[in-house]
Amino acid sequence: MASSSTMPTSTGPGRPWRRCRPISGPPFGSGFETPLPTWAAALRVDGLARVDVFLTEDGALLVNEVNTMPGFTTESTFPRMWAASGVAFPQVLDRLCNLAVGRHERSRALIDTGIEPVGPSIRVRAATEADWRVIGELTVAAYASIPGRPRLAEYDRELADVAARADECTLLVAEDADGFVVGAVGYDRIPGTDGKVGRARQVSVSPQARGRGIGRALVEEVMARLRSEGVTEMAERTADYMAGAQALYLSLGFRRAPERDETQDDGPDLMGFHRHL
């Protein structure tokens, strides 16, 4: 990673230099105000890359361009940085390969479950009391249509009681281009975490609207809202038979978190997932 306090006029022949949005906050010491995963998501990049940045005289950090790694031997800068921290070259390679395998598994899960990128016709907004009836009906229908789900009459009554849920968390809905509610989700902060860990609750998509990226849009909106409120982590639990939900969380950068698994006496076993925001 290179830095400079002098702004170039171009990045190469015929390629005018473009000033990127400054990242506010001190670049060193206390850490960046904008989390690194936010930069990666905005640039649509993942994995290992060489990122050229400029540090201005007033302390702003500007992202100039993202490139593939030009070389990777024991004498390259990146492995030497890790070696100075006590991490040997073979360990660096193992870590990078494990990250690549995990990234491939997330992509494979998306393909296998038919999750598509969200289309521009889907809009996520805050729910109102007028939405409660359709949210209840939609949520019950969405859960009932999950393959392998057992009959859970008491839990279904909880799903239908949107008024009670609205007292416990913030509710969002997804609308299609015609204004019909086709998805819903709640979110809140997990008690006992000092308000730093949030969660999505009852991510639901109308069975007739699946495969359009609606669940993804709902969870991404939850992530953005929690992040803006100062939440730094998300922790989720989903039933062991909910393959679609598991694939969705993995595709959004969550890791499988067995330490958060839960065995229930009166319900399905729950699988834990976690990610930093």
C-alpha positions in Angstrom: 0.0 0.0 0.0 1.5 3.3 -1.1 0.6 6.7 0.2 1.5 10.3 -0.8 0.6 13.8 0.2 0.9 15.0 -3.4 -2.1 14.6 -5.7 -1.2 13.3 -9.1 -2.8 14.7 -12.2 -3.3 11.2 -13.8 -3.0 7.5 -13.2 -1.5 6.8 -16.6 -1.7 7.8 -20.2 -5.3 8.8 -21.1 -6.5 8.0 -17.6 -7.4 11.2 -15.7 -7.1 11.0 -11.9 -10.4 11.1 -10.1 -10.6 12.3 -6.5 -12.4 9.6 -4.5 -14.6 10.3 -1.5 -12.4 11.2 1.5 -12.6 8.9 4.5 -13.3 11.1 7.5 -11.5 10.6 10.8 -7.8 10.1 11.8 -6.1 7.6 9.5 -3.8 6.2 12.1 -3.8 5.6 15.9 -7.5 5.5 16.8 -8.5 3.6 13.6 -10.6 4.6 10.6 -14.0 6.0 11.2 -15.3 4.1 8.2 -14.9 0.3 8.7 -12.7 -1.5 6.1 -15.6 -3.9 5.1 -17.6 -0.8 4.1 -14.9 0.2 1.7 -14.7 -3.3 0.2 -18.4 -3.5 -0.2 -18.5 -0.1 -1.9 -15.7 -1.1 -4.3 -17.2 -4.6 -4.8 -13.9 -6.3 -4.0 -13.0 -9.3 -1.9 -9.9 -11.2 -1.0 -6.3 -10.1 -1.5 -5.5 -7.0 -3.5 -3.0 -4.2 -3.8 -4.8 -1.0 -2.9 -3.1 2.3 -3.8 -4.1 5.2 -1.5 -3.1 8.8 -0.9 -2.7 10.5 2.4 -3.4 14.3 2.0 -1.9 17.0 4.1 -5.1 17.5 6.0 -5.2 13.8 7.0 -7.8 12.5 4.5 -7.2 9.0 3.1 -8.1 8.7 -0.6 -8.5 5.4 -2.3 -6.9 5.7 -5.8 -7.2 2.3 -7.3 -7.5 -1.4 -6.5 -5.2 -3.9 -8.4 -4.4 -7.6 -8.3 -1.3 -8.5 -6.4 1.6 -8.0 -8.9 3.9 -10.6 -7.3 3.9 -13.0 -4.3 7.2 -14.5 -3.2 9.0 -14.5 0.2 10.6 -11.2 -0.9 7.3 -9.4 -1.7 6.2 -6.7 0.7 3.0 -8.3 1.9 4.6 -11.6 3.2 7.5 -9.6 4.6 5.0 -7.5 6.6 3.5 -10.6 8.1 7.0 -12.1 8.7 7.8 -9.0 10.8 4.7 -9.8 12.8 5.8 -13.4 13.4 3.7 -15.1 10.8 5.7 -17.2 8.4 5.2 -17.4 4.6 3.6 -20.9 4.6 1.1 -19.7 7.3 0.2 -16.7 5.2 -0.5 -18.9 2.2 -2.6 -21.3 4.3 -4.7 -18.4 5.6 -5.2 -16.9 2.1 -6.2 -20.3 0.7 -8.7 -20.9 3.6 -10.3 -17.5 2.9 -10.6 -18.3 -0.8 -12.2 -21.7 0.0 -14.7 -19.9 2.3 -15.5 -17.4 -0.4 -16.1 -20.1 -3.0 -18.4 -22.0 -0.5 -20.5 -18.8 0.0 -20.8 -18.4 -3.8 -21.7 -22.1 -4.3 -24.4 -21.8 -1.6 -25.9 -18.9 -3.5 -26.1 -20.8 -6.7 -27.5 -23.9 -5.1 -30.3 -22.1 -3.3 -31.2 -19.8 -6.3 -30.5 -16.5 -4.5 -30.3 -13.7 -7.0 -29.0 -10.2 -6.7 -31.7 -7.8 -5.7 -33.4 -6.0 -8.5 -34.0 -2.2 -8.7 -37.8 -2.7 -8.4 -37.5 -3.7 -4.7 -37.7 -0.9 -2.1 -37.2 -1.5 1.6 -38.9 0.9 4.0 -40.0 1.2 7.6 -43.2 -0.7 8.4 -46.3 1.1 9.6 -49.3 -0.2 11.6 -51.2 -0.5 8.3 -48.6 -3.2 7.3 -49.1 -5.5 10.3 -51.8 -7.7 8.9 -49.9 -8.5 5.7 -46.7 -8.9 7.6 -48.3 -11.6 9.8 -49.8 -13.4 6.9 -46.7 -13.2 4.8 -44.4 -14.4 7.6 -46.6 -17.4 8.5 -46.8 -18.4 4.9 -43.0 -18.0 4.4 -42.2 -20.2 7.3 -44.8 -22.8 6.5 -43.3 -23.2 3.0 -39.8 -24.1 4.2 -38.9 -27.6 3.2 -38.5 -30.0 6.1 -40.1 -27.6 8.7 -42.2 -29.4 11.4 -45.5 -28.1 12.5 -44.9 -25.5 15.2 -48.4 -24.1 16.1 -47.3 -22.0 19.1 -44.4 -20.4 17.2 -46.8 -19.7 14.2 -49.0 -17.8 16.6 -46.0 -15.7 17.6 -45.2 -15.1 13.9 -48.7 -13.8 13.3 -48.7 -11.5 16.3 -47.0 -8.6 14.6 -48.3 -6.0 17.1 -46.3 -7.7 19.9 -43.2 -8.0 17.7 -43.4 -4.3 16.9 -43.1 -3.5 20.6 -39.9 -5.5 20.7 -38.1 -4.5 17.6 -38.1 -2.2 14.5 -40.0 -3.7 11.5 -39.1 -3.2 7.9 -41.0 -4.3 4.7 -39.9 -4.8 1.1 -42.2 -3.5 -1.6 -42.2 -4.4 -5.3 -42.7 -2.0 -8.2 -46.5 -2.2 -7.8 -46.4 -1.3 -4.1 -47.2 -4.8 -2.8 -45.4 -5.9 0.4 -43.4 -9.0 -0.6 -41.0 -9.3 2.4 -40.5 -8.3 6.0 -37.9 -8.4 8.7 -37.4 -7.1 12.3 -34.2 -6.0 13.9 -33.0 -5.1 17.4 -30.0 -5.2 19.7 -29.3 -8.3 21.6 -29.7 -7.9 25.4 -26.6 -8.1 27.5 -24.2 -6.8 24.8 -24.1 -3.1 25.7 -26.0 -2.4 22.5 -23.0 -3.4 20.3 -24.5 -6.7 18.9 -27.6 -6.6 16.7 -29.7 -9.2 14.9 -32.2 -9.6 12.2 -35.5 -11.2 13.3 -37.9 -13.4 11.2 -36.5 -12.6 7.7 -39.5 -13.5 5.6 -40.2 -13.4 1.8 -43.5 -14.2 0.2 -43.3 -17.7 -1.3 -44.5 -16.3 -4.7 -41.6 -13.7 -4.7 -38.6 -15.9 -3.9 -35.5 -15.8 -6.0 -35.5 -12.1 -6.5 -33.0 -11.1 -3.9 -35.7 -9.8 -1.5 -34.3 -11.5 1.6 -30.8 -10.2 0.8 -32.2 -6.7 0.4 -33.9 -6.9 3.8 -30.8 -8.1 5.7 -28.5 -5.6 3.9 -30.9 -2.8 5.0 -30.8 -4.2 8.6 -27.0 -4.3 8.5 -26.8 -0.7 7.2 -29.2 0.6 9.8 -27.5 -1.2 12.7 -24.1 0.1 11.5 -25.4 3.6 11.4 -26.6 3.3 15.0 -23.2 2.3 16.2 -23.7 -1.5 16.4 -20.4 -3.3 15.6 -21.5 -7.0 15.3 -24.4 -9.1 14.2 -25.3 -12.5 15.6 -27.9 -14.8 14.1 -29.5 -18.1 14.8 -31.4 -20.1 12.3 -33.1 -23.6 12.4 -31.0 -26.4 11.1 -33.4 -27.2 8.3 -33.4 -23.6 6.9 -30.8 -24.0 4.2 -31.8 -20.9 2.3 -31.3 -18.7 5.4 -28.0 -20.3 6.1 -26.8 -19.6 2.5 -28.0 -16.1 2.7 -26.0 -15.3 5.8 -22.9 -16.9 4.4 -23.2 -14.9 1.2 -23.4 -11.7 3.3 -20.1 -12.4 5.0 -21.3 -14.1 8.1 -19.2 -16.9 9.4 -20.6 -20.1 10.9 -20.4 -19.7 14.7 -20.9 -23.1 16.4 -20.3 -21.5 19.8 -23.6 -19.7 19.3 -25.6 -22.9 18.5 -28.6 -23.7 20.7 -30.4 -27.0 21.4 -34.0 -26.5 22.2 -36.2 -29.0 24.1 -39.4 -27.7 22.4 -38.2 -26.8 19.0 -35.5 -27.3 16.3 -31.8 -27.1 16.9 -30.5 -23.6 16.0 -27.3 -22.8 14.1 -25.3 -19.7 15.0 -23.8 -17.2 12.5 -21.8 -14.1 13.2 -20.1 -11.1 11.5 -18.5 -7.8 12.2 -20.2 -4.7 10.7 
